Amino acid sequence: MNNKLQLLNKTFENKKVRTVWNPDEEKYYISVVDIVGVLTDSEYQTARNNWKIIKYRLKKEGNETVTKCNQLKLISEDGKNRLTDVVDLEGMFRIIESIPSKKAEPIKQWLAHLGKERIDEEYDPEITINRALEAYRRKGYSDEWINQRLKAIDARKGFTDELKNNGVESSREFADLTNLLTKIWSGYSVKEYKEYKGLTKENLRDNMTNMELVLNMLAEVTSTEISKSKDEKSKDNAKDSVIEGSTIAKNTREQIEKKTGKKIVTSKNNKNIKQIK
């Protein structure tokens, strides 16, 4: 764990669930005690005792999830920072399976939604266009930027659909190929790009200028079309197509920068909406 962790408070049925976002791993960690409290409908101290019993039983059974528990200092009920068992979403689902509770399914759905908050655009880009349009207008984006952003969403969907046609299935694989594409055309990995723009949990594309969006879209569209032109459908083909498509976008970026004398990849972000043009 690192010092960039974002400590958050989420709620499920008015019960606080302490969560932590790790930007390096791009995953949530959740307080086990808090989830146990929800599942057993118990207060904090009782939930702690329940977790100790459950943890002991799971260890005896050789449950790997328990051995992989991390401990982070989280603010407890007494207001002090105390080491608390946390696990990622996958681990939490496994723990829930071991605790009979009528709330198991609702909290599974809640956890799935929690994870989905971070990956909607990256791995599931079928966002309702009209809803997105209104949301961007409320935030103060220009119509020109919004138009480009919606086109980028459509391009993203075509890109991910073609990846799926090549056998790419897991969110990790989508993330790796997205990172590869971004690194090649922009010179920055997704993480580096976010850091350059001063972002943490914010969506990268929502903080791109028009030109950044255009080149990112060019990389995705070109990769998609190159992949479609090939008879072979495989993960290797998907990766090769991403490299070829994003290299074309990279070359285009370099030519534009040479002609204009201006860098396209910029630190501008939507914290000042007027910067996004």
N, C-alpha and C positions, 0 to 999 in steps of 0.2 A: 504494500500500500504506500501511497505517496502523499506529499503535503498539498496536492491540488484537489484532494477529495472534497466533494461538495456534500455537506451534511444537510439533509432535507427532512421535512416532516410531512408525511402523507396521512390521510385519514380513511378508515374503512368503518362505515356505520358509526361515525363520530368517535371512533377509537383511534388514537394516535399510533401510527406505525413509523418508527424511525427508519429512514432509508438513506443510503449513501451512494452518490454517483462517482464512479471512478473513470475520469476522462481518458486515461491511458488505455484501460481495458475496454472502455465504452460499455460498461455494464453496471447494473444496480447491485448493491448489497443491502440486505434487509435484516433488521433485528429479529432474531428467532423468538425471543421472549415476547415481543409484541404480537407476532403472529399466533403464538401459542395462547396468548391472552384472548385473542379474538376467537380462536377455535374452541377454547374451553370456557369462554364467557367469564373470565376471571380477572381480577384486578392485578396490578403489577407484581406485588410480592407473591401472591398465589401463583401467578404465571411463572415467575422465576423458579419457585419450588417445583411446579409441574414440569418445567423444562429440565431441571436437574434429574428428575426421575426418568423422563423420556430419554434424555441423553444417555443416562447410564444403561438403560435397556437397549438402546440402539447400538451402543458400543459393544455390549455383550454379544449382540447379534452380528457384529462385524460390519455394521453399516458404514460405508465409505464416506457418506455425506457428513457424518459427525466428525470424522477425523480430518475432514477438509474445512471445518469451520475456521473462519478468521475471527480475530478479536479486534474491535475498534473502540476507542474511547467515545462514548455517546453520553449525552446529558440524561441522567436517570431521574426518577420521580422526586428525589431529594435535591435536585438542582446541581448535583456534582457530576463531573465527567468520570464515568466508570467503564472499565473494560467490559464489552458486551459481545456475545457471540453473534456473528453475522454470516449469512451465506448468500450466494448469488441466486438468481431466479430459479435456475435449474435445481439447485440444491434445496431451495425452499419447497418446490413442488414435491420433491422426494420426501421431505420431512412431513408435509401435509398428508401424504399417503399413509403415513404410519400413525396418524392421530384420528381415530373415528370421531367425526363431528358433522352435524347437519349443515355447518357453515363451510365445509370443505369446498364444495363446488363454487359457491359465490365468491369465496376468497381466491380461488384459482382463477376465476374470470377477472377479478380485480387485479391480480398480479400480472396476468397476461396483458391487460390493458396498460398497466404501468410500464411494462417493457415495450409495448407498441408505441407509446408516446415518443420514444427515442428513435424508432426505426421506420416510422410510417413512410417517410419520403425515400429513405435509402433503399428499402427492400419491398415496400408495398405502395407504389406510387399512384394507385388508382384513387386519387382524391377527387371528390366532387368539384368540378370546375366552377360552378356558380358559387358554391360556398367559399371556395378559395378566393374567388374574385372579390366578394364582399369583405372577406376578412382582411385582404391586403388594402382595400380602399379605406377601411376603418383605421388601419395603422398609418395611413398617410402616404402610401406609395403613389407615384405618378401613374397615369393610365398607360404611358409608354412602357414603363418598367413592368407593370402588371401584365401587359400583353406579352412581353418577352418571357416573363416568368411562367405564364400558363403554357406557352409554346414549349418551354423547357420541361415542364411536367409531362407533356405529351411525348416529348422525345425520350424522357426517362422511362416512360412506360414501354415504349417500343424497344428500348435497350434491354430492360429487364425481361421482357417477354422473349426476346431472342436468346438471352442467357439461359432462360428456362428450357428453350428448345434444344440447347446444347447440353442439357443435363445438370445445369447449375441449380441447386436446390436450397442449400442451407444459407442462413443469414450471414454466416461467417464468410462463405464463398462470395456472396454478393458484395460484402464489405471489402474483401481483398481485391476483387476486380475493380470496384469503384475507386479504391485507393490507388491501384496501379494506373488507372486511366487519369486520375487527377494529378498524380505525381509526374506522369510523362508530359501532359500538355502544359501544366502550370509551373512545374519545377518544385512543387510542394506536395507532401502527403496531405491527406485530409486533416490530420491532427496539426501538422505544421501550418497549414493554410488557416485553420481556425485560430491558432495562437497568433499568427501574423495579424489577423483582423481583431484580436483581442476578444475572442469568443470563448465561451465555455460550453454551456448546454444548448446554445442557439443553433438553429439550422443554418448550415453554411450557405446554401443557395439563396436563402432569404437575405443574405448579407453580401451578395455579389452585385457588382455594377452590371449595366447592360452588356458591356463588352465581355466581361467575365462569363456571364450567362451564355452569350453567343458562342464563345469558344468551347465552353464546357458542353454545350448542346452539339456543337460541331463534332467534338470527340465522340459523343455517344451515338449520334446519327450515323457518322461515318463508320464507326465500329459495327453498328447494326447492319448497315448495308453490305459491308465487306463479308461479315459472317453469313448473311443470306445468300451471297454469291457463291459460297462454297458448298460442295455436295456433302462433305463430311460434317456430321454433327457430333461434337464431343466437347468436353471441358477444355481440352488442349486447343481446339479450334476457337473456342470462346476467348481464351487468353490471347492467342495469336492475333485475333481480330481486334481485340481491345488495344494491343500494342500498336498495330498498324494504324488504326483509326485515330488514336490519341497522338501518335507521332505526326500525322497530317495536321492535326489541330495545333500541335506544338510549332511546326514549321510555319503555319499561318500566323501564329502569335508573333514569332520572331520577325517575320516579314513586315507585319504591321508596326511593330515597335521600331524597326529600322527606318521605316518611312516617316513615322510620326515623331520619333525621338522620345516617346513616352512609354513607360511601363504599363502593361495592361493589368497584371495582377497587382492589386492595391490593398492597402490596409483599411480602406474605407468600409464602414459597416452601417447598419440601419439604426444605430444608436442616435445618429443624426440623419433622419430620413432624407434630408436635402442632399446628403453626400451621395446617395444611391442614384446614379443616372446612367 
